[in-house]
Amino acid sequence: MTRPVRLPAGHRWVVVDVETSGLRSSTHRVLSVAALALRQDGSVERELVTLLNPGCDPGPVHIHNLTPQRLAGAPRFEDVAKDLLELLDGRTLVAHNASFDYGFLDAEARRAGLTMPTQHRLCTLALSRRLEIDVPNHKLSTLAAHWKVRQNRAHDAYDDALVLTEVFAHSASLAESLRLPLPVVGCTDRRAEYPDRIPRVDCPWRNPGRLDLGTGLVQGMKLVISGSTDASRLALAARLTDAGLDVMNSVSRQTSVVVCNDPHSSSTKVRRAVAEGIPVLTEQQLVAMLLDVTPGEPKAVAAPAEIRQPRPAKAAVHQKPWHGRRVLIVGGSHSDSVLMRSRIVQLGAKPSVNLSAGVTDVLLLDGGELDPRMDRVSARQLPLLTAAEVNSALEPAGSPGRVMPAESPAPREVTRPPSQWVAPLLARGEVIDLPSEATSLTVNASWRAHTEDDAFEVDVIAFLLGEDGRVGCDEDFLFYNAPTSVDGTVELSCDGSSEQGVRIELAALPSDCHCVSVSAAIGGGRTFGELGPISVTVDAPDHTIASFVLDAGTTERTMHFAEIYRRAGQWRLRAVGQGYDYDLATLATEYGVMVDG
């Protein structure tokens, strides 16, 4: 294989891979690290590769093969930290799922009393999505096979870093040929904090509401602990959980009681409890009440998949004429583009938001010939379509009441092959059942890539909603500074400047979570109309389940993208696309989040 001549200028690159004892940087540890500093020609200038002894259980040994015996003689992170951070200093970190690798190294550096020097990072997962290369998924092993890079030992930090070096070089070269900006993001613009929290345990009892001092505790009541406690907080929480109570980390309208030993406390939790009329007890009062807890009402259990009533079989659907094609629209007004995108979808093609490697056709509207990407379109010999050709393909000759303009040409035969990995394309508002085997998925959103100095400030967010369509507590609202649910079942993912997503572990979601609503907010005084079309894909680990494009935005500053929700024991997906003119704080309040200010 021939290595590309040079890496993109303007950055000094370092490729990094870590193997860890788990998925959460706040509680799990780095077991091995490989950092390869690259020259401009893509060759390795310096490297640091080492196992690390974390002093704890190494976790999933069946994945990384790093047993306690292998790690016993390895250095600790603080022993190699100086050399590692020196290697990273002044370089842009490249990793596959870069927020994960950076987050773990940052957490290890903090434990060692040090500061990560890395200012920027690039995620090759986000870059691969932006390029839209023809692959079923964007795993490192899949990309290695696509680029014909030999992979010897998957989940070995050094081998993965070597493979990623080649994948990055090829991907960056392709992005340059398309003039696609690289998804470089700042590491310290918005630092994610992971405060110590009580682990959430799914409570099998329905919440009976507020505590009545005359009646006492009832299983299923939601309790929140504020301030210091006589017993260890974790031990107290475990005792409450064993009694059938639901221990939360923040106060909401559903909270039954708050536990606080300081009668003069002005903590946010206590202030919210007082404002909401929620009883506040001391630890001593609560422990006394634990002697007599009333049995609760069990939550309804969804019917197992094997006894669900089967849905009537749908009639065979004929493949649409443009199935598998990706069409980029250039030129035209906002309303013209929205109209033509809807017609492209009706034909079975997917509108593309960037001039990517996956584009098969370009629809040229008024003024499109002045688009700066047209020289790349010509260089790639992409077929040019007109609005008349789209209309002609949508309304075949002989359709009742159809009048063809005399100048409308016959549809052209397109020779560029369509993608072989094409998922169902949903219309706005459409609902489908998710496959029963889809126990884990990611809702990924992307929009037109802009240069670093002209990037839009877009935050993809998620709400975990109960039966009433509201959050159970503030921690059921995930945003950039709280990117993971308490139990780790939902997490913001895909680290790009115009690629963001939400990972959902469907099989592990708490039983009281009936819907995960994926939304977004745009800042900086800009709107979704300015942002343009948004491409949304719902991806299982190995393939895309469905996709849709949302482009009806005008003056909206917040927008619902999709809902993953339960219905009669079945998980379903709804393509939403509903926007609002109000801001993120108002949107969060609509879902029951208590917003300070």
Residue pairs with C-beta under 8 A, 6 or more apart in sequence:
1 147
1 148
1 149
1 166
3 41
3 42
3 43
3 166
3 169
4 42
4 169
4 170
4 172
4 173
5 41
6 40
6 41
6 42
7 13
7 38
7 40
7 41
7 42
7 168
7 169
7 172
8 172
8 175
8 176
8 182
9 40
11 91
11 92
11 120
11 122
11 184
12 37
12 38
12 90
12 91
12 92
13 37
13 38
13 91
13 92
13 94
13 122
13 168
14 35
14 36
14 37
14 38
14 87
14 88
14 91
14 92
14 93
14 94
15 35
15 36
15 38
15 94
15 95
15 161
15 164
15 165
15 168
16 33
16 34
16 35
16 36
16 88
16 93
16 94
16 95
16 101
16 102
16 105
16 161
17 33
17 34
17 95
17 96
17 101
17 157
17 158
17 160
17 161
17 164
18 30
18 31
18 32
18 33
18 34
18 101
18 104
18 105
18 157
19 30
19 31
19 32
19 33
19 64
19 66
19 155
19 156
19 157
20 28
20 29
20 30
20 31
20 59
20 104
21 28
21 29
21 31
21 54
21 56
21 57
21 58
21 59
21 60
22 28
22 59
22 60
23 100
23 488
24 194
24 484
24 488
25 103
25 104
25 106
25 107
25 194
26 107
26 194
26 196
28 59
28 104
29 52
29 54
29 55
29 56
29 77
29 108
30 52
30 54
30 77
30 104
30 105
30 108
31 51
31 52
31 54
31 58
31 59
31 64
31 66
31 71
32 49
32 50
32 51
32 52
32 64
32 66
32 156
32 157
33 48
33 49
33 50
33 52
33 80
33 84
33 105
33 157
34 47
34 48
34 49
34 157
34 158
34 160
34 161
35 47
35 48
35 49
35 84
35 87
35 88
35 161
36 44
36 46
36 47
36 161
36 162
36 165
37 44
37 45
37 46
37 47
37 87
37 91
38 44
38 45
38 165
39 45
42 165
42 169
44 165
46 87
48 80
48 83
48 84
48 87
49 157
49 158
49 161
50 74
50 75
50 80
51 66
51 70
51 71
51 74
52 71
52 74
52 75
52 76
52 77
52 80
53 71
53 72
53 73
53 74
53 75
53 76
54 71
54 76
54 77
55 76
57 68
58 64
58 66
58 67
58 68
58 71
61 67
63 155
64 155
64 156
65 155
65 156
77 108
77 111
77 112
78 111
78 112
81 108
81 109
81 112
81 114
84 105
85 109
85 114
85 116
85 117
88 105
88 116
88 117
88 118
89 117
89 118
90 117
91 118
92 118
92 119
92 120
92 121
92 122
92 184
93 101
93 102
93 118
93 120
93 121
93 122
93 187
94 121
94 122
94 124
94 164
94 168
95 101
95 102
95 121
95 123
95 124
95 164
96 123
96 124
96 125
96 140
96 160
96 164
96 167
97 123
97 125
97 493
97 494
97 495
98 121
98 122
98 123
98 124
98 125
98 126
98 495
99 121
99 123
99 192
99 493
99 495
102 116
102 118
102 121
102 187
103 192
105 116
105 118
106 116
106 187
107 194
109 115
109 116
116 187
118 187
119 186
119 187
119 188
120 184
120 185
120 186
120 187
121 184
121 185
121 187
121 495
122 168
122 182
122 183
122 184
122 185
123 183
123 185
123 494
123 495
123 496
123 499
124 140
124 143
124 164
124 167
124 168
124 171
125 138
125 494
125 495
126 183
126 494
126 495
126 496
126 497
126 499
127 168
127 171
127 172
127 175
127 182
127 183
127 496
128 135
128 138
128 143
128 171
129 138
129 444
129 446
129 494
129 496
129 499
130 175
130 180
130 183
130 354
130 356
130 446
130 449
130 496
130 498
130 499
131 171
131 174
131 175
131 178
131 180
131 356
131 357
131 358
132 326
132 352
132 354
132 356
132 357
132 358
132 359
133 143
133 146
133 174
133 357
133 358
134 146
134 357
134 358
134 419
134 420
134 421
135 142
135 143
135 146
135 421
136 142
136 421
136 542
136 543
136 544
137 539
137 541
137 542
137 543
137 544
139 541
140 151
140 154
140 160
140 163
140 164
140 167
141 151
141 154
143 149
143 167
143 171
144 150
144 151
144 163
144 166
144 167
145 151
147 166
147 167
147 170
147 171
149 163
149 166
149 167
149 170
150 163
151 159
151 160
151 163
152 159
153 159
154 160
172 182
174 357
175 181
175 182
177 376
178 354
178 355
178 356
178 357
178 376
179 355
179 372
179 373
179 376
180 354
180 355
180 356
180 449
181 449
181 450
181 451
181 452
181 497
183 449
183 495
183 496
183 497
183 498
183 499
184 452
184 497
185 495
185 496
185 497
190 480
190 481
191 481
192 480
192 481
192 482
192 483
193 481
193 482
194 484
197 249
197 475
197 486
198 225
198 233
198 234
198 237
198 247
198 248
198 249
198 486
199 486
199 487
200 247
200 248
200 249
200 485
200 486
200 487
200 510
201 241
201 246
201 247
202 487
202 510
202 511
202 512
203 220
203 241
203 244
203 245
203 246
203 512
204 244
204 298
204 299
204 511
205 219
205 220
205 244
205 246
205 296
205 297
205 298
205 299
206 220
206 296
206 297
206 298
206 299
207 220
207 221
207 222
207 246
207 254
207 256
208 218
208 220
208 221
208 256
208 296
208 297
209 221
209 256
210 256
210 257
210 277
210 278
210 279
211 217
211 221
211 256
211 257
211 279
211 281
213 279
215 294
216 289
216 292
216 293
216 294
217 243
217 245
217 257
217 289
217 290
217 292
217 293
217 294
218 293
218 294
218 295
218 296
219 243
219 244
219 245
219 293
219 294
219 295
219 296
220 244
220 245
220 246
220 296
220 297
221 245
221 246
221 256
221 257
222 245
222 246
222 247
222 248
222 252
222 254
222 255
222 256
222 472
222 473
223 240
223 245
223 246
223 247
223 248
223 255
223 256
223 257
223 258
223 259
223 286
224 247
224 248
224 249
224 250
224 251
224 255
224 257
224 258
224 259
224 269
224 273
225 233
225 236
225 237
225 247
225 258
225 259
225 260
226 258
226 259
226 260
226 265
226 267
226 269
226 270
227 260
227 261
227 262
227 265
227 267
227 270
228 261
228 262
229 236
229 259
229 261
229 283
230 261
230 283
230 284
231 239
231 283
236 283
237 247
239 290
240 247
240 286
240 290
241 247
243 290
243 293
244 293
244 295
244 296
245 293
248 255
248 472
248 473
248 475
249 473
249 475
249 486
250 269
250 473
250 474
250 475
251 258
251 268
251 269
251 272
251 273
251 276
251 278
251 473
251 474
251 594
252 471
252 472
252 473
252 474
252 592
252 594
253 276
253 470
253 592
254 466
254 472
254 473
255 273
255 276
255 278
255 473
256 278
256 279
257 278
257 279
257 280
257 281
257 286
258 269
258 270
258 273
258 278
258 279
258 280
258 281
259 280
259 281
259 282
259 283
259 286
260 267
260 269
260 270
260 280
260 281
260 282
261 282
261 283
261 284
263 282
268 596
270 280
272 278
272 594
273 279
273 280
274 280
281 289
299 511
299 512
301 511
302 511
302 566
302 568
302 569
303 568
303 569
304 569
305 436
305 569
305 570
308 568
308 569
308 570
311 433
319 348
320 346
320 347
320 348
321 347
321 348
321 393
322 344
322 347
322 348
322 349
322 393
323 348
323 349
323 418
323 422
324 348
324 349
324 360
324 418
324 419
324 420
324 422
325 348
325 349
325 350
325 360
325 361
325 414
325 418
326 349
326 350
326 351
326 352
326 356
326 358
326 359
326 360
326 361
326 418
326 419
327 344
327 349
327 350
327 351
327 352
327 359
327 360
327 361
327 362
327 363
327 385
328 351
328 352
328 354
328 355
328 359
328 361
328 362
328 363
328 377
329 337
329 340
329 341
329 344
329 351
329 362
329 363
329 365
329 368
330 362
330 363
330 364
330 365
330 368
330 371
330 373
330 374
330 377
331 364
331 365
331 366
331 367
331 368
331 369
331 370
331 371
332 340
332 365
332 366
332 367
332 368
333 366
334 529
334 554
336 365
336 366
336 387
337 365
337 533
337 551
338 551
338 552
340 363
340 365
340 387
340 390
341 351
341 533
341 549
341 551
343 390
343 391
343 394
344 350
344 351
344 363
344 390
345 351
345 425
345 427
345 549
346 394
347 390
347 393
347 394
348 425
349 361
350 422
350 425
350 535
350 547
350 549
351 533
351 535
351 549
351 551
352 358
352 359
352 535
353 446
353 447
353 448
353 532
353 533
353 534
353 535
353 549
354 446
354 448
354 449
355 373
355 376
355 377
358 419
359 380
359 382
360 382
360 383
360 414
360 416
360 417
360 418
360 419
361 382
361 383
361 384
361 385
361 414
361 416
362 377
362 382
362 383
362 384
362 385
363 384
363 385
363 386
363 387
363 390
364 384
364 385
364 386
365 387
368 374
377 384
382 416
383 412
383 414
383 415
383 416
385 412
386 409
388 405
388 407
388 408
388 409
389 408
389 409
389 411
389 412
391 408
392 404
392 408
392 409
392 410
392 411
393 411
395 402
397 404
421 543
421 544
423 537
423 543
423 544
423 545
423 546
423 547
424 432
424 545
424 546
424 547
425 546
425 547
425 548
426 432
426 546
426 547
426 548
426 573
426 575
427 548
427 575
428 548
428 550
428 552
428 575
428 576
428 577
429 574
429 575
429 576
429 577
430 548
430 574
430 575
431 572
431 573
431 574
431 575
432 546
432 572
432 573
433 570
433 571
433 572
433 573
434 441
434 506
434 538
434 545
434 564
434 570
434 571
434 572
434 573
435 540
435 545
436 570
438 506
438 540
438 545
438 571
439 505
439 506
439 507
440 503
440 504
440 505
440 506
440 507
440 540
440 541
441 503
441 504
441 506
441 538
441 539
441 540
441 545
441 564
442 493
442 494
442 501
442 502
442 503
442 504
442 538
442 539
443 501
443 502
443 504
443 518
443 536
443 537
443 538
443 539
443 561
443 562
443 564
444 494
444 499
444 500
444 501
444 536
444 537
444 538
444 539
445 460
445 499
445 500
445 501
445 518
445 520
445 534
445 535
445 536
445 561
446 496
446 498
446 499
446 500
446 534
446 535
447 456
447 458
447 498
447 531
447 532
447 533
447 534
447 535
448 498
448 531
448 532
448 533
449 497
449 498
450 456
450 497
450 498
452 497
455 497
455 498
456 498
456 522
456 524
456 526
456 530
456 531
457 522
457 523
457 524
457 526
458 498
458 500
458 520
458 521
458 522
458 523
458 531
459 479
459 480
459 500
459 520
459 521
459 522
459 523
459 584
460 492
460 500
460 501
460 502
460 518
460 519
460 520
460 561
461 477
461 478
461 479
461 492
461 518
461 519
461 520
461 521
461 584
462 477
462 478
462 490
462 492
462 502
462 516
462 517
462 518
462 519
463 471
463 476
463 477
463 478
463 515
463 516
463 517
463 519
463 588
463 591
463 593
464 471
464 472
464 476
464 477
464 478
464 485
464 490
464 509
464 513
464 515
464 516
465 471
465 476
465 513
465 514
465 515
465 516
465 517
465 591
466 472
466 512
466 513
466 514
467 512
467 514
469 515
469 591
470 591
470 592
471 477
471 591
471 592
471 593
472 512
474 593
474 594
475 482
475 485
475 486
476 485
476 513
476 593
477 588
477 591
477 593
478 484
478 485
478 490
478 491
478 492
478 502
479 492
479 584
480 492
483 491
483 492
484 490
484 491
484 492
485 491
487 508
487 510
488 505
489 504
489 505
489 508
489 509
489 510
489 513
490 502
490 503
490 504
490 505
490 509
490 516
491 502
491 503
492 500
492 501
492 502
492 503
493 500
493 501
493 502
493 503
494 500
494 501
500 520
502 516
502 518
504 516
504 564
506 564
506 571
509 516
514 565
514 566
515 563
515 564
515 565
515 566
516 563
516 564
516 565
517 560
517 562
517 563
517 591
518 560
518 561
518 562
518 563
518 564
519 558
519 559
519 560
519 561
519 587
520 534
520 558
520 559
520 561
521 557
521 558
521 583
521 584
521 587
522 528
522 531
522 557
522 558
523 584
527 553
527 554
527 555
527 556
527 557
528 534
528 553
528 554
528 556
528 557
528 559
528 579
529 553
529 554
529 555
529 556
531 553
532 551
533 549
533 550
533 551
534 549
534 550
534 551
534 553
534 559
534 561
535 547
535 549
536 547
536 548
536 549
536 550
536 561
536 562
536 575
537 544
537 546
537 547
538 544
538 545
538 546
538 547
538 562
538 564
538 573
539 545
545 573
546 573
546 575
548 575
548 577
550 559
550 561
550 575
550 577
552 577
552 579
553 559
553 579
554 579
555 581
556 579
556 580
556 581
557 580
557 581
557 582
557 583
557 584
558 579
558 580
558 582
558 583
558 584
558 586
558 587
559 577
559 578
559 579
559 580
560 576
560 577
560 578
560 579
561 576
561 577
562 573
562 574
562 575
562 576
563 573
563 574
563 576
564 571
564 572
564 573
565 571
565 572
565 574
566 572
580 586
580 587
585 595
585 597
588 595
589 595
